[in-house]
Amino acid sequence: MTDTHSPSAAAILRLLPDALQQLSAWQARWHDYELDETLRVPDAQAQAVLGELLTRLQDNYPFWHPSYAGQMLKPPHYVASLAYFLAQQINPNNHALDGGPATAQMEIEVVAELARLFGYDQHLGHLTSSGTVANLEALWVARSLHPDKAVAFSSEAHYTHGRMCEVIGAQTQTIAVDGRGRMDLDDLRAKLQAGGIGTVVVTSGTTALGAVDAIDQVMALRREFDFRVHVDGAYGGFFKLLAVEGTQTAAGASLLEAETAAAFRAIAESDSVVVDPHKHGLQPYGCGSVLFRDPAVGRFYQHDSPYTYFTSNELHLGEISLECSRAGAAAAALWATLKCFPLTADGGLGAILSKTRQAALRWAALIEAAEQLRLVIPPSLDIVNFYATTRGLTTSAISELTHTVFDALMHDTAHPLYLAKFNAKPGLLAAHADLQWDTSMLTVFRSVLMRPEHLAYVPTLHKRVLEMLAAAA
Ligand SMILES: *Cc1c(COP(=O)(O)O)cnc(C)c1O
């Protein structure tokens, strides 16, 4: 009999009964009780509501399928889903050890693994509910150390940095980017020289382009200027796995460019780093993380909780976190995932990321070979940006074609395909000298190839784009 479920759903169906049985056996150690009548829902009603929910959930794009190659979105691995669901039946709160000793311990373990990944010898860190909150914490600590100085980040940095600096009342400075979307080091140097910058936020994988700032070279500027370095690796942080010497494709080439790999290796010298397990770490939403290289920054978190912690004098995660309640289930899910997919270059998560990276390289090569398509910049990680020239080189015509083909691909009933769009500014496209600018920005296709299945699917994506372009010509 063939399984009619999606591969993930089928795995969940296979694994869930035994796991639930083990959970129930443990729960049965307490004497029986009845679900209170106020909590009961007739099965028929629950079924009807869930049925309605599933109908409403159909208003979604197929994030689990390789035909979805748009935004930074994918469902968690089924091991993460199962672990989250099982832990959620207990619903531990990782604010304090009392709230869930097991998941607090798991959080400490996975955070130590993340610290090892980035090369921090010692660390203070924890999971957060998102990359935004994780970055907020790092910026808050940075501001506490340099209260009168500005936070600098590039124009391609995540938009939340500016917003979070407003929250913490920190001044900001925006640094220009070079032709590959990386922080422009000459502009950074000039602004450091002018004085007043206390912290530089570098991005190891920008959200739009996957550009990796030259962290090693920013670090080198610390010989001349005194500033903190915070690395925003919310999206790209896990690519550190591929930055070891000797990671090779079958063809023998290194998967990351040498300068990208050097940037990742320099994270070891940064003051703080953020990575989102809910982006490239196979986790459900609600899982970011922040790590500090100097554990002494824990002093900034000191607070007098009116509630007493009764279990131990050990460190409580709530005492080194801006947030209070956090899902212990998120730590359980990440812990279980890293047991199956360790943070190694050749197996585990590294094997997945090498495929997503190869998918980007494969599509970039096809785009470069296609007369009617152009890369915006060569991809540094697994995000590809490109545009079509079949209607000429005015930016209005190219942008319009992007919108038309984007819609046509998505609404094709026989074989829909989902990409994203990005509005590129002229500075980024300076090397594309023949573009005729009659708009302020150029709308291009953007594709995040964050599933390993994308590697085999790239020729299909490419073929469909060319077909839709021909139809739109
Ligand atoms: C996604 C992202 C963020 C924000 O993280 P959330 O988890 O969405 O809050 C910050 N920085 C970068 C580079 C990102 O890609």
The ligand as a Gaussian input file, in Angstrom:
#p B3LYP/6-31G(d) Opt

LIG

0 1
 C       15.097000      36.946000      10.308000
 C       16.172000      37.860000      10.681000
 C       16.093000      38.645000      11.855000
 C       14.857000      38.675000      12.715000
 O       14.650000      37.437000      13.319000
 P       13.176000      36.982000      13.758000
 O       13.430000      35.620000      14.310000
 O       12.360000      36.970000      12.519000
 O       12.679000      37.930000      14.757000
 C       17.173000      39.423000      12.184000
 N       18.264000      39.455000      11.403000
 C       18.379000      38.719000      10.282000
 C       19.635000      38.798000       9.472000
 C       17.329000      37.901000       9.867000
 O       17.425000      37.208000       8.736000

